[in-house]
Every structure is written in C-alpha cells, then in structure tokens.
Amino acid sequence: MRTSTLFCICGVVFALLSLSLGFVGKPVPAGLSGLAAGAWCVATLLMERRGGDDD
C-alpha cells in the first residue's frame, strides 16, 4: 500500500473523529482532531505532488 494512501486514510479517520466529537459536544478535542485531519490532508497532497515511488 502506498504511503500517500495511508496518509489519506488517516486524514479521513481524523475528520470523522472530529465530526463525532463535535456532535457529542466536545469542542476542544473536536478542533484538535480537525487540525490533525487537515495536517494529514496537507501531507497527502505534498506526497502526491512530490511524485516518485513511495511504496
């Protein structure tokens, strides 16, 4: 599995975690999870733009 695929999966997991924490009324953990999701998405974008083989 490619590294960028794993980064993308982590981004989606953190986004869903942020969403669920927001629905149960925990704003600080939800915000931190949202920041983590954003960081994973930026890392995925950078990995894809870098090109090359990242097996």
A tleap script that builds the chain and sets N, CA, C and O, in Angstrom:
source leaprc.protein.ff14SB
mol = sequence {
  NMET ARG THR SER THR LEU PHE CYS ILE CYS
  GLY VAL VAL PHE ALA LEU LEU SER LEU SER
  LEU GLY PHE VAL GLY LYS PRO VAL PRO ALA
  GLY LEU SER GLY LEU ALA ALA GLY ALA TRP
  CYS VAL ALA THR LEU LEU MET GLU ARG ARG
  GLY GLY ASP ASP CASP
}
set mol.1.N position { 0.855 -1.174 0.000 }
set mol.1.CA position { 0.000 0.000 0.000 }
set mol.1.C position { 0.901 1.238 0.000 }
set mol.1.O position { 1.908 1.298 0.705 }
set mol.2.N position { 0.518 2.190 -0.788 }
set mol.2.CA position { 1.328 3.390 -0.916 }
set mol.2.C position { 1.205 4.261 0.329 }
set mol.2.O position { 0.171 4.275 0.998 }
set mol.3.N position { 2.269 4.978 0.622 }
set mol.3.CA position { 2.290 5.848 1.791 }
set mol.3.C position { 1.230 6.934 1.688 }
set mol.3.O position { 0.576 7.253 2.681 }
set mol.4.N position { 1.051 7.503 0.509 }
set mol.4.CA position { 0.051 8.560 0.356 }
set mol.4.C position { -1.361 8.027 0.600 }
set mol.4.O position { -2.222 8.766 1.077 }
set mol.5.N position { -1.607 6.766 0.284 }
set mol.5.CA position { -2.915 6.167 0.559 }
set mol.5.C position { -3.138 6.056 2.059 }
set mol.5.O position { -4.237 6.327 2.545 }
set mol.6.N position { -2.110 5.663 2.795 }
set mol.6.CA position { -2.224 5.585 4.251 }
set mol.6.C position { -2.449 6.963 4.850 }
set mol.6.O position { -3.234 7.104 5.788 }
set mol.7.N position { -1.774 7.983 4.325 }
set mol.7.CA position { -1.960 9.347 4.808 }
set mol.7.C position { -3.401 9.790 4.565 }
set mol.7.O position { -4.005 10.432 5.425 }
set mol.8.N position { -3.944 9.458 3.422 }
set mol.8.CA position { -5.321 9.826 3.087 }
set mol.8.C position { -6.300 9.135 4.034 }
set mol.8.O position { -7.254 9.760 4.498 }
set mol.9.N position { -6.079 7.876 4.320 }
set mol.9.CA position { -6.941 7.135 5.245 }
set mol.9.C position { -6.891 7.770 6.632 }
set mol.9.O position { -7.926 7.912 7.283 }
set mol.10.N position { -5.703 8.151 7.086 }
set mol.10.CA position { -5.577 8.805 8.397 }
set mol.10.C position { -6.318 10.135 8.425 }
set mol.10.O position { -6.940 10.479 9.430 }
set mol.11.N position { -6.256 10.880 7.334 }
set mol.11.CA position { -6.988 12.141 7.258 }
set mol.11.C position { -8.478 11.944 7.376 }
set mol.11.O position { -9.149 12.696 8.083 }
set mol.12.N position { -9.009 10.945 6.698 }
set mol.12.CA position { -10.447 10.661 6.755 }
set mol.12.C position { -10.848 10.211 8.153 }
set mol.12.O position { -11.892 10.623 8.657 }
set mol.13.N position { -10.034 9.374 8.782 }
set mol.13.CA position { -10.338 8.894 10.135 }
set mol.13.C position { -10.378 10.064 11.117 }
set mol.13.O position { -11.296 10.157 11.931 }
set mol.14.N position { -9.395 10.952 11.045 }
set mol.14.CA position { -9.380 12.089 11.953 }
set mol.14.C position { -10.539 13.047 11.668 }
set mol.14.O position { -11.073 13.650 12.598 }
set mol.15.N position { -10.935 13.199 10.413 }
set mol.15.CA position { -12.079 14.052 10.086 }
set mol.15.C position { -13.370 13.477 10.676 }
set mol.15.O position { -14.190 14.218 11.218 }
set mol.16.N position { -13.546 12.172 10.571 }
set mol.16.CA position { -14.736 11.543 11.141 }
set mol.16.C position { -14.718 11.608 12.669 }
set mol.16.O position { -15.765 11.773 13.295 }
set mol.17.N position { -13.540 11.479 13.264 }
set mol.17.CA position { -13.407 11.612 14.713 }
set mol.17.C position { -13.780 13.027 15.148 }
set mol.17.O position { -14.478 13.214 16.145 }
set mol.18.N position { -13.316 14.005 14.407 }
set mol.18.CA position { -13.643 15.397 14.710 }
set mol.18.C position { -15.144 15.631 14.617 }
set mol.18.O position { -15.727 16.290 15.478 }
set mol.19.N position { -15.763 15.100 13.590 }
set mol.19.CA position { -17.203 15.245 13.416 }
set mol.19.C position { -17.964 14.621 14.582 }
set mol.19.O position { -18.888 15.233 15.118 }
set mol.20.N position { -17.586 13.422 14.972 }
set mol.20.CA position { -18.306 12.753 16.058 }
set mol.20.C position { -18.078 13.458 17.393 }
set mol.20.O position { -19.004 13.553 18.199 }
set mol.21.N position { -16.868 13.954 17.642 }
set mol.21.CA position { -16.624 14.692 18.884 }
set mol.21.C position { -17.401 16.008 18.911 }
set mol.21.O position { -17.861 16.441 19.967 }
set mol.22.N position { -17.541 16.632 17.762 }
set mol.22.CA position { -18.337 17.852 17.697 }
set mol.22.C position { -19.799 17.597 17.998 }
set mol.22.O position { -20.450 18.419 18.643 }
set mol.23.N position { -20.326 16.473 17.543 }
set mol.23.CA position { -21.736 16.160 17.781 }
set mol.23.C position { -22.018 15.839 19.246 }
set mol.23.O position { -23.126 16.080 19.725 }
set mol.24.N position { -21.029 15.297 19.970 }
set mol.24.CA position { -21.261 14.988 21.385 }
set mol.24.C position { -20.930 16.167 22.293 }
set mol.24.O position { -21.050 16.058 23.513 }
set mol.25.N position { -20.520 17.283 21.718 }
set mol.25.CA position { -20.333 18.495 22.499 }
set mol.25.C position { -18.963 18.673 23.119 }
set mol.25.O position { -18.848 19.280 24.184 }
set mol.26.N position { -17.933 18.168 22.490 }
set mol.26.CA position { -16.569 18.345 22.988 }
set mol.26.C position { -15.792 19.190 21.978 }
set mol.26.O position { -15.153 18.644 21.079 }
set mol.27.N position { -15.843 20.529 22.121 }
set mol.27.CA position { -15.284 21.396 21.079 }
set mol.27.C position { -13.763 21.370 20.979 }
set mol.27.O position { -13.219 21.432 19.877 }
set mol.28.N position { -13.067 21.280 22.113 }
set mol.28.CA position { -11.599 21.324 22.057 }
set mol.28.C position { -11.022 20.071 21.395 }
set mol.28.O position { -10.211 20.198 20.478 }
set mol.29.N position { -11.412 18.862 21.827 }
set mol.29.CA position { -10.904 17.686 21.116 }
set mol.29.C position { -11.335 17.634 19.654 }
set mol.29.O position { -10.598 17.153 18.794 }
set mol.30.N position { -12.545 18.139 19.386 }
set mol.30.CA position { -13.010 18.157 18.002 }
set mol.30.C position { -12.143 19.076 17.159 }
set mol.30.O position { -11.799 18.740 16.026 }
set mol.31.N position { -11.789 20.226 17.700 }
set mol.31.CA position { -10.927 21.159 16.984 }
set mol.31.C position { -9.540 20.601 16.754 }
set mol.31.O position { -8.971 20.760 15.674 }
set mol.32.N position { -8.993 19.946 17.768 }
set mol.32.CA position { -7.657 19.346 17.616 }
set mol.32.C position { -7.675 18.214 16.598 }
set mol.32.O position { -6.735 18.061 15.818 }
set mol.33.N position { -8.736 17.426 16.605 }
set mol.33.CA position { -8.847 16.348 15.617 }
set mol.33.C position { -9.019 16.922 14.215 }
set mol.33.O position { -8.518 16.360 13.241 }
set mol.34.N position { -9.725 18.036 14.118 }
set mol.34.CA position { -9.873 18.702 12.827 }
set mol.34.C position { -8.539 19.214 12.312 }
set mol.34.O position { -8.249 19.110 11.120 }
set mol.35.N position { -7.723 19.769 13.208 }
set mol.35.CA position { -6.385 20.211 12.811 }
set mol.35.C position { -5.522 19.033 12.365 }
set mol.35.O position { -4.766 19.137 11.400 }
set mol.36.N position { -5.643 17.918 13.075 }
set mol.36.CA position { -4.880 16.728 12.685 }
set mol.36.C position { -5.331 16.223 11.316 }
set mol.36.O position { -4.506 15.812 10.500 }
set mol.37.N position { -6.633 16.254 11.067 }
set mol.37.CA position { -7.146 15.827 9.761 }
set mol.37.C position { -6.608 16.732 8.664 }
set mol.37.O position { -6.214 16.255 7.599 }
set mol.38.N position { -6.591 18.021 8.916 }
set mol.38.CA position { -6.042 18.953 7.941 }
set mol.38.C position { -4.575 18.709 7.672 }
set mol.38.O position { -4.120 18.785 6.531 }
set mol.39.N position { -3.830 18.412 8.738 }
set mol.39.CA position { -2.398 18.133 8.572 }
set mol.39.C position { -2.172 16.878 7.736 }
set mol.39.O position { -1.283 16.852 6.886 }
set mol.40.N position { -2.969 15.839 7.970 }
set mol.40.CA position { -2.838 14.615 7.185 }
set mol.40.C position { -3.186 14.875 5.725 }
set mol.40.O position { -2.549 14.322 4.828 }
set mol.41.N position { -4.195 15.714 5.481 }
set mol.41.CA position { -4.580 16.022 4.098 }
set mol.41.C position { -3.496 16.823 3.389 }
set mol.41.O position { -3.218 16.584 2.214 }
set mol.42.N position { -2.881 17.774 4.092 }
set mol.42.CA position { -1.779 18.537 3.500 }
set mol.42.C position { -0.600 17.616 3.222 }
set mol.42.O position { 0.037 17.723 2.174 }
set mol.43.N position { -0.307 16.712 4.154 }
set mol.43.CA position { 0.791 15.770 3.943 }
set mol.43.C position { 0.516 14.874 2.739 }
set mol.43.O position { 1.426 14.570 1.968 }
set mol.44.N position { -0.739 14.452 2.578 }
set mol.44.CA position { -1.104 13.628 1.419 }
set mol.44.C position { -0.905 14.403 0.124 }
set mol.44.O position { -0.373 13.872 -0.851 }
set mol.45.N position { -1.335 15.659 0.120 }
set mol.45.CA position { -1.174 16.495 -1.061 }
set mol.45.C position { 0.303 16.672 -1.413 }
set mol.45.O position { 0.685 16.592 -2.580 }
set mol.46.N position { 1.121 16.911 -0.401 }
set mol.46.CA position { 2.556 17.076 -0.649 }
set mol.46.C position { 3.192 15.784 -1.162 }
set mol.46.O position { 4.072 15.820 -2.023 }
set mol.47.N position { 2.747 14.648 -0.634 }
set mol.47.CA position { 3.298 13.364 -1.098 }
set mol.47.C position { 2.944 13.139 -2.560 }
set mol.47.O position { 3.775 12.660 -3.332 }
set mol.48.N position { 1.727 13.477 -2.945 }
set mol.48.CA position { 1.304 13.274 -4.335 }
set mol.48.C position { 2.002 14.244 -5.284 }
set mol.48.O position { 2.381 13.869 -6.393 }
set mol.49.N position { 2.169 15.482 -4.847 }
set mol.49.CA position { 2.827 16.472 -5.712 }
set mol.49.C position { 4.312 16.181 -5.872 }
set mol.49.O position { 4.912 16.499 -6.899 }
set mol.50.N position { 4.891 15.579 -4.853 }
set mol.50.CA position { 6.311 15.265 -4.901 }
set mol.50.C position { 6.611 14.271 -6.013 }
set mol.50.O position { 7.679 14.291 -6.625 }
set mol.51.N position { 5.646 13.411 -6.252 }
set mol.51.CA position { 5.831 12.391 -7.290 }
set mol.51.C position { 6.770 11.313 -6.798 }
set mol.51.O position { 7.057 11.227 -5.604 }
set mol.52.N position { 7.232 10.521 -7.682 }
set mol.52.CA position { 8.155 9.469 -7.282 }
set mol.52.C position { 7.414 8.233 -6.779 }
set mol.52.O position { 6.185 8.197 -6.734 }
set mol.53.N position { 8.174 7.254 -6.415 }
set mol.53.CA position { 7.626 5.973 -5.969 }
set mol.53.C position { 7.731 5.907 -4.458 }
set mol.53.O position { 8.834 5.900 -3.912 }
set mol.54.N position { 6.595 5.857 -3.775 }
set mol.54.CA position { 6.608 5.827 -2.309 }
set mol.54.C position { 5.942 4.566 -1.779 }
set mol.54.O position { 4.994 4.633 -0.997 }
set mol.55.N position { 6.439 3.438 -2.204 }
set mol.55.CA position { 5.862 2.153 -1.789 }
set mol.55.C position { 6.128 1.898 -0.339 }
set mol.55.O position { 5.720 0.865 0.192 }
savepdb mol mol.pdb
quit
